[in-house]
Amino acid sequence: VEDEAIVAADLADKLARLGYEVAGIAASGEAAVALAERLRPHLVLMDIQLDGPSDGIETAQAIQRRLDVPVIYLTAHADAATLARANLSGPFGYILKPIDDRELETRIALVFRDIHERQRAEAEHAQKMDSVGRLVGGVAHDFNNKLSVILGNADLALASVGSAQPMRGYLKEILEAAQLCADLTCQLIAFARKQKIVTQELDLNATVDEMRKMLRRLIGENIHLVWLPGSDLWPVLMDPSQLNHLLTNLCINARDAMAGIGKITIATRNAAPDPEQGIRHNGRISGDYVTLTISDNGRGMTLETQTHLFEPFFSTKEVGLDTGLWLATVHGIVQQNHGFINVCSQPGEGTTFTVYLPRHAATAVEVRLEEPAPAIPRGDET
């Protein structure tokens, strides 16, 4: 992304000589965002100083909100304040102008090495999560069987005790405690991806719309809930109860990230990647997806927190205030439905979870998406 044509052409020539394919060249921030969404490159070289309403830093942040793609900044000169602002966007490095061939080659090689190491770490993490899931799933199923006996017998005992007898209160406490344990077991089973599900074709817009009243009560009256439904949304194949768990857990997480007052935004849209590029996420195949996005303007998260986000029993809250299973459950549900989830967050800037669910192809019809991507649809705020 370079607004000087001569510099852009020279850089493209250097990259070609190094054996890299230049997917596209953009001269403005707006064009760069649209091009990145369409081409989905492996790496973006971004001039910090761009003419127009958006400079290179704002453009890089806009691209990273949409895509998981590394950015290297190009700069001839930048003051300390600009560099400090650039560092907040998490670049993979800087290259000084005029660009030296050796520096360019070294910097790009380091980026792809880091990407390879990150993918390897993610694969190892996924393997570890699968092993933990197998163990947790087996224990949870056995525990659930015992809970069924406790709940059943306590319910029978309660029915045989008169309303005036003291024993009735004790039996109610047993039932409530057992039900709480049953709910926790359901989260464990969902995390382990062993939950029995009954899938059906769902319209995410209709399903989320039906849940809004419940979600408003859940997050509290001091938090605004904004609903932005996408138009002509493709159907997905999913168990409605799983979608309920997924959305509820993400909204609870968003609520807890705010100090009592804030805003949660729920949005949906179709995601139709380029046929040759597709959506690349840990080697997943290309295809059409429907996205469910939950954003908050809470305290945000550090990169260190994000690396442990979906681990079972991980929590940043005080001991006893959280089981640490909310997001692990979300991760299990998404994987069970052959989707994936992206997280974008920075300390003090809130968090955005984007869940990608495969388009249900049984009733698929061709829907042409306008280029560039359509503007955010209007919704309602409460």
HELIX and SHEET records of a PDB file:
HELIX    1   1 ALA A    5  ARG A   17  1                                  13    
HELIX    2   2 GLY A   29  LEU A   39  1                                  11    
HELIX    3   3 GLY A   56  ARG A   66  1                                  11    
HELIX    4   4 ALA A   80  ASN A   87  1                                   8    
HELIX    5   5 ASP A  101  ALA A  159  1                                  59    
HELIX    6   6 MET A  167  PHE A  191  1                                  25    
HELIX    7   7 LEU A  204  ILE A  219  1                                  16    
HELIX    8   8 PRO A  240  ASP A  256  1                                  17    
HELIX    9   9 LEU A  303  THR A  307  1                                   5    
HELIX   10  10 TRP A  326  GLN A  336  1                                  11    
HELIX   11  11 ALA A  361  THR A  363  5                                   3    
SHEET    1   A 3 VAL A  44  ASP A  47  0                                        
SHEET    2   A 3 VAL A  71  THR A  75  1                                        
SHEET    3   A 3 TYR A  94  LEU A  96  1                                        
SHEET    1   B 2 GLN A 200  LEU A 202  0                                        
SHEET    2   B 2 VAL A 236  MET A 238 -1                                        
SHEET    1   C 6 PHE A 340  SER A 345  0                                        
SHEET    2   C 6 THR A 351  PRO A 358 -1                                        
SHEET    3   C 6 TYR A 289  ASP A 296 -1                                        
SHEET    4   C 6 GLY A 262  ALA A 271 -1                                        
SHEET    5   C 6 ILE A 223  LEU A 228  1                                        
SHEET    6   C 6 ASP A 380  GLU A 381 -1                                        
END                                                                             
